[in-house]
Amino acid sequence: MAFLVALTAPAALAEPVTVNPETQLSLDFTVKDATSCILKPAERYDPQACAGIPKKDAADPASGDPGVRALVIVRQAENVFVLTVASIKRSGIGQMYDQNIQGFLEGTRQRLTEDFGASVKDAASPEKPYTLQRVGGVPVVRWEYTTELPEEDDRAHTASAVVYLIPSKDTLDILSINTHQRNLAAAQSVGDQVISTLRLPLTIDADAFGGDMAFALGKDIASGLVLVALVVGLAVAMWRRSRKAS
């Protein structure tokens, strides 16, 4: 079982975005000493924050997938981070136990390894690949991975990520902060700032989430892995466009 830490949400949100109206998930994508360009939801597009990144750039085919809820490019000094929120809908998927979480992460590692043609590794130890934290009473899984790709491969700039699994009863919302592996520590800071603003009604048994079971009910994760791969492809496309804008 993963280590559980508590994370207290701030008293007020500066610019909350309702990311998933179905689960009522909201997040604030404001990041200290950075500019956040929100491309999706489209109504939150700010020409000043998105200078050099036209609104039409959010029209990437992948960003039109209904499972992709948010798309944000965060520009911070020399670093660029691509933030996405994607949703997987399955009856009861949010009530995950340790075995379910471990299985989801293993499946994701295998799928990404196949897509990248390079080994995807946990940033933490293999024995303890994720941590649990609570934000406003909601249990959240935090997982980090790195991928070693040649520097000349554009995918290297978004092939590593900090990932948060945010559960509701019948939906798993996934926040990903994709970047280059050398910028993973900075991505952790960005992720901590964004996830601390989470607002979400609690619809699962928070105490049981991530716990052990003698027998964990199987959950269909195949379609979820397809969505994860789609998000990574979208991150690469958005990184390329952000570099053209800089």
N, C-alpha and C positions, 0 to 999 in steps of 0.2 A: 504493500500500500504506500502511496506517495505521501510525502510530508505535507501537512496542512498549515498554511499561514493565513493570517487575517489581514485584509487590506481594507482600510476604511475609506469609503467614498467621500469626496468633498461635499460641503454643505450645499453648494450651488454650481450649476453648469453655466459656463460662459456662452457657448453656442451649441446647445445640444442638437443632435440630428436624430430624427426617428429613423433608424436604420431598417427595422423590420416591423411594420405596422401590425403584422399578425401576432407577434410575440410581445410587442410594445417595447422592444429593445431600443434604447437610445444611447448614443455616445457623443462625446465632444472630441473633435479631431484637432483642436488647438494644441500645438506643441511649442514649448519654450524655445526661443531663439531659432524659430523655423517658420516657413510659410507653408500653409496647408491648402492645396488646390483640390477642392471637392468636385469631381467630375460626375459622380453619381452618389446620391440623388441629384438629378440634373437641375432641379430648382434651387440647389444650394451653390451653384456655380458662381464664383466671384471673379470677374475679369481682372481685377488688380492682383488677387492672390494667385491667379492662374496665368499671369503675364507670360506670353510666348506659347501657351498651351491652349489652342482654340477649343471651344466647347464641343465642336464636332469630333474632336479626338476621342470623346467618350463613346463614339459610335462604333468602336471596335466590335466585331461580331460576338466575341466572347462576353463583352460587357453587357450585351443585350440578353444574355441568359437570365431567366427569372430567378435563378438561384444566386446570382451575384447581386447583393443588396447595396453595397457601397464600394466606391473606387476613389481613392485619395492619393495624391502625390505630395509627399512632404519633402521640401527642399531645405536643407540645413547646412550652411557653409559649404564644405566640399562633398557632403553626402546627399544621396537621393534615396528615399524609401518609398516603396509602393505598398499602400495599405488597401486591403480588400476585406469585405465581409461577405461571406457566402453562407447559404442556408441549406441544410439537408432536412427534409420533412419525412418522418416515418413515425408511425404510431408507437409511442413509448420510448423513442430513441434517447430522450434526454435523461432517463433514469439509468445511467451507466454505472457499472461496477468496475473495479480495477481490471478484471479480465477483459471487459468490453473496451476499455480505454487502451489497454496494451495492444489488443487486437487491431483496433483502428489505427494506432500509430505504426504498428508493424506493417499493416497493409499499405499505409501511405508511404512509408520508406521504400517498400518494394516497388510501388507504382512509380514513384519519382526516380528511383534508380534506373528503372527501365526507360523512362522518358528522357532522362539526362544522359544515359549511357555512362554514368559515373556513380560511384558509391555515395549514398546519402547516409550521414552518420548523426547520431544524437550528440548534441553539444554537451549534455550531461552524461553521467555514467549509464551504460546499457542496463545495469541492474535497477536504476532509478531514473528513467528517461524523462519523467514529468513531475511537476509539483502541483499541488492543489492550493488554491487561495480563495478566500471569500471576499466578495465585493458587495456591500450592501446586503449581506446574507445569502447571496447567490454563489454556489461553488463554481469555480472556474479552473479549467486545466490549462497549465502553461507548459509548452513544449518548444524546444529549440533544436534546429537541425542545421548542418552545414553540408555543402557539396563542393568538392574540389574540381574545378573546371579550368582549362587553360585561360590565361588572361585575355587572349585574343577572342575568346568565345563570349559574345555579348550576354549570353545566359548567365555567366558567372556573376554578373552584377545584381541578379535577383534570385540566385540559386540557393541562398541560405535564408533562414527566416525564424522569427519568433511567432509562435502560433498559440492562440487562445481558443479553447473549446468552451462555448457558452451554452449551457443546457436549458431548455424548456421542456415541458412534458412531451410534446410531439415534434419538436424541432431542435436541431443542433446548429447554432450560429457559430461560424468560424471566423475569427479575426486573424489575419495574417499580415505581418510586417516583413516584406521581402527586401533583401539587400545583398551586398557582397559579404562573404564570410569575414573579411577583415573589419567590417563595420557592425558585426553582430552585437557588440557591447552597446554601441550607440542605438541600435535597433531595440535593445532591451529597455533603454531609457524611454524611447518613444512609446513603446508598448505599455510600459508602466504608467505613463502619463495618460494615455488614452483609456486603458482598461479601468483606471481608478475613477473614471467618470461614468462608468456603466450604471444604467438604470434599467431594471427588468423585474417584473412581478415574479415571485417565487412560485413555481408550479410543480416542483418535484420535491422528493424527500432529501433535503440538503445533507442531513446527517448520514444517510445511507449512500449517497453519491460517492463513488470512488472507493467504496469499501470492498471487503472480501466476501465472496460467496462460494460455497462448496460447489455450486453449479450455477454459472452465469448464463442467463438466457441468451441465445444467439441473436444477433442483430444483423440485418442486411446492410453491409457497408459498401458493396460494390459500386453503387451509383454515387456514393459519397466520394469515393476515390477518383471517379471520373471528374467530379466537380473540382476536387483539389488540383488535379492536373490542369484543368481549364484555367483555374486561377493563376497558376504558375506561368502559363503561357501568356495570360493577360498582363502579368507583372512585367515580363520581358518587353512586351510591346509598349507599355506605358513608360518604362525606363528609357527606351530608345527615343521616344517623343520628348521626354523631359530633357534629355541631353541636347536635342536639337534646339530646344527653347532657351537653353542656357548660353 
